């Protein structure tokens, strides 16, 4: 029997900052069953209540991990990360950042695709996964998922004004890519299919795994 959904303070705060969900796609029972015991019960409760959906014109998305299995394999295949745990993409943002949840280690990695980076986080043991997923959403801010141009000015609202809000299969991508020396400016951004664009970036073969300390020493 499915328990009635109770909104926790962290997700309530997330909704206050990111707004109501849009482009909602219901999560079927088969998907809930598939990920029960693999992803936090609290995340599955969000799926049941809100489905897979976007927020703030597509700035942030709660996603079905099934839709990102092939993309995740491409990004991790030349690393030892798949040997450590089984990872699933549970969220993403407008610029192709993917947020990974390990079945044993929790929120352990984030892919910053535009830079070719896989960023290692601290992770959490299974006993703390439900509270950790609540903290992930409660700690999210609009600024965390926006990016700046070369002059330190945020780009997302300008992208939406130029191209319109994102759909579930779309992202804002740099052409040419920042990985190969493109510049972070509006004129180099296009609205692209997320699967195709992330696959192309992975095929550049320049994926770099960084820990938090190494990231601090790099400039976005």
DABELUR-V235234 format. One record per pair of residues at least 12 apart in sequence whose ideal C-beta (glycine too) atoms are under 8 Angstrom apart, sorted by the first residue. I is the first residue (numbers start at 1). J is the second residue. Records with the same first field share a line. If there is no record, write none. Layout:
I->J + J
//
This chain:
2->48
3->45
5->45 + 48 + 49
8->42 + 134
9->138
10->134 + 135 + 137 + 138 + 139
11->46 + 134 + 137 + 138
13->137 + 138
14->137 + 138 + 140
17->140 + 141 + 142
18->55 + 56 + 59 + 60 + 140 + 142
19->55 + 56
20->55
21->50 + 51 + 53 + 54 + 55 + 62
22->53 + 54 + 55 + 57
23->53 + 54 + 58 + 167 + 168
24->50 + 51 + 52 + 53
25->51 + 52 + 53 + 64 + 168
26->51
27->47 + 48 + 51 + 52 + 64
31->47 + 64 + 66
32->44 + 47 + 48
34->66
35->65 + 88
38->86 + 88 + 103
39->65 + 88 + 90 + 101 + 103
40->101 + 106 + 129 + 130 + 132 + 133
41->130
42->129 + 130 + 133 + 134
43->90 + 101 + 133
46->62 + 137
47->62
50->62
52->64 + 168
54->166 + 168
56->142
57->156 + 160 + 165 + 166
58->94 + 160 + 165 + 166 + 167 + 170
59->93 + 94 + 142 + 145 + 146 + 156
60->91 + 92 + 93 + 94 + 140 + 145
61->91 + 92 + 93 + 168
62->90 + 91
63->89 + 90 + 91 + 92
65->88 + 89 + 90
67->89
68->88 + 89 + 92 + 98
70->195 + 199
71->89 + 98 + 195 + 198 + 199 + 202
72->87 + 88 + 89 + 98 + 100
74->198 + 199 + 202 + 203
75->98 + 111 + 113 + 118 + 198 + 202 + 207
76->118
78->205 + 207
79->118 + 207 + 209
81->109 + 118 + 209
84->102 + 105 + 108
85->102 + 103 + 104 + 105 + 108
86->102 + 103 + 104
87->100 + 101 + 102 + 103 + 108 + 109
88->100 + 101 + 103
91->136
92->171 + 194
93->145
94->145 + 156 + 159 + 166 + 171 + 172
95->113 + 114 + 145 + 147 + 156 + 171 + 172 + 173
96->111 + 113 + 114 + 171 + 172 + 173 + 194 + 197 + 198 + 201
97->110 + 111 + 112 + 113 + 145
98->110 + 111 + 113 + 198
99->136
101->133
102->123
104->125 + 126
105->123 + 124 + 125
106->123 + 124 + 125 + 126 + 128 + 129 + 132 + 133
107->121 + 123 + 124 + 132 + 133 + 136
108->120 + 121 + 122 + 123
109->121
113->197 + 198 + 201 + 202
114->147 + 173 + 174 + 177 + 178 + 179 + 201
115->178 + 179 + 220
116->179 + 201 + 204 + 206 + 207 + 208
117->207 + 208 + 209 + 210 + 215
118->207 + 208 + 209 + 210
119->210 + 211 + 212 + 215
120->209 + 210 + 211 + 212
121->212
122->212
147->184 + 220
148->184 + 220
149->184 + 185 + 186
150->183 + 184 + 185
155->172 + 184 + 186 + 189
156->172
158->186
159->172 + 186 + 189 + 191
162->186 + 189
163->190 + 191
164->191
166->191
169->193 + 194 + 195
170->191 + 192 + 193 + 194
171->191 + 192 + 193 + 194 + 197 + 198
172->189 + 190 + 191 + 192
173->189 + 190 + 191 + 192 + 197
174->188 + 189
175->188 + 189 + 190 + 192
176->188
177->200 + 201 + 204
179->201 + 204 + 206
180->204
//
